[in-house]
């Protein structure tokens, strides 16, 4: 049985991770 909070956290992390990836890819600061 999955914990709703854990599932939500995973989705949030995935979303933020994807956003960061695209932001870094399209706007490289280095």
matplotlib code that plots the C-alpha trace (Angstrom):
import matplotlib.pyplot as plt

x = [0.0, 1.5, 1.5, -0.3, 2.2, 5.2, 3.5, 2.8, 6.4, 7.7, 5.5, 6.6, 10.3, 9.9, 8.1, 10.7, 13.5, 12.2, 11.7, 15.2, 16.5, 14.8, 15.7, 19.4, 19.3, 17.8, 19.5, 23.0, 24.6, 28.1]
y = [0.0, 3.3, 6.3, 9.2, 11.7, 9.8, 9.5, 13.2, 14.0, 11.9, 13.7, 17.1, 16.2, 14.9, 18.1, 20.4, 18.2, 18.5, 22.2, 22.7, 20.5, 22.5, 25.8, 24.7, 23.4, 26.4, 28.9, 27.6, 29.8, 28.4]
z = [0.0, -1.1, 1.1, -0.6, 0.8, -0.6, -4.0, -4.0, -3.0, -5.8, -8.3, -6.9, -7.0, -10.6, -11.6, -10.0, -11.3, -14.9, -14.6, -13.3, -16.1, -18.8, -17.2, -17.0, -20.5, -22.2, -19.9, -19.1, -16.5, -16.8]

ax = plt.figure().add_subplot(projection="3d")
ax.plot(x, y, z, "-o")
ax.set_aspect("equal")
plt.show()
